[in-house]
Amino acid sequence: MMAYLFIIDPIESLNKIKDSSLLLMKECLRRNIEVHFSEINQFSIYEGNVNIHSQKIISLEKGIKYQDTELNLSSFFKKIFIRKDPPFDDDYLNLTYLLDHAVKEGTDVINNPSSIRNHNEKLSILNFQEIIPPTIVTSNASDVVNFLKIHEKIVLKPINGMAGNGIFVIDELDKNINSILETSTVNDTKVMMAQKYIPDITEGDKRIIIIKGEPLPFCLARIPDGKDFRANLAKGGTGIAKKLTADDIKIVNVIKKYLVKSKLDFVGIDVIGKYLTEINVTSPTCLVEIENQTNFNSAEFIIDAL
């Protein structure tokens, strides 16, 4: 029997109703694929072999049932899915180094660990100037002030954040500009990203899932609740599944070759209006919401493609 490993956050912390990793695990079990999970700190190398302490899933039908921890070589697993949420810190970095050895031993790691290491989810969009909003990356607050004068309303983002944390929207009339920039740049010492505000956010921040360069036919448009400019589901946004538009497909086609060449086989891009804003490669989500609203079997599509 084939065995797949999912590297995840503590399993007790996962949302049992809408976690994408659990959905993928269920699909694997349906196919009689043996499913294991581990956390980021359960890896070691000895005499050139990658050793993994993992737990085998018994059932996901009524809660999460799993066996006690066992030790296996990475070669025991046909595929390893890296599904650990950011931040991409030293522990995450070291995991990618260890998993490089698993790749050398013949295990298919999704996404490729060296590709994850070389791909910042915010900064990677700079490779595609023709499809991104006006953007500046800097640690200098005065650079941001000048950028704001040009574009009048902008969004500030931490480089290694997720789930909408640490994001601000400011305009020229904001009396908190200096305070916000001091926080975002840590007094001109920390690099951050600023982008022109895109009014189309009111129509949703689209999450588009791309598998080996091919998108799911549906995306999830995450729409702000009116009390917060952020559309993230974790910040109260509402997710509405929509079919991909011609503009969405155009964006996918622009980055497709890059993703395939980089061995980024499981990606979730963020699109607002006609603009690409992020390329998420660590643990793309929204699969359950898409599946529930469209009856499109996203997990089946993904496991088939991979």
Sequence and secondary structure as in RCSB ss.txt:
>XXXX:A:sequence
MMAYLFIIDPIESLNKIKDSSLLLMKECLRRNIEVHFSEINQFSIYEGNVNIHSQKIISLEKGIKYQDTELNLSS
FFKKIFIRKDPPFDDDYLNLTYLLDHAVKEGTDVINNPSSIRNHNEKLSILNFQEIIPPTIVTSNASDVVNFLKI
HEKIVLKPINGMAGNGIFVIDELDKNINSILETSTVNDTKVMMAQKYIPDITEGDKRIIIIKGEPLPFCLARIPD
GKDFRANLAKGGTGIAKKLTADDIKIVNVIKKYLVKSKLDFVGIDVIGKYLTEINVTSPTCLVEIENQTNFNSAE
FIIDAL
>XXXX:A:secstr
  EEEEE S GGGS TTT HHHHHHHHHHHTT EEEEE TT EEEETTEEEEEEEEEEE SSS EE   EEEEGG
G SEEEE   S   HHHHHHHHHHHHHHHTT EEES HHHHHT  TTGGGGG GGGS SEEEES HHHHHHHHHH
HSEEEEEETT  TTTT EEEETT TTHHHHHHHHHTTTTS EEEEE  GGGGG EEEEEEETTEE SEEEEEE  
SS S   GGGT EEEEEE  HHHHHHHHHHHHHHHHTT  EEEEEEETTEEEEEE S    HHHHHHHH   HHH
HHHHH 
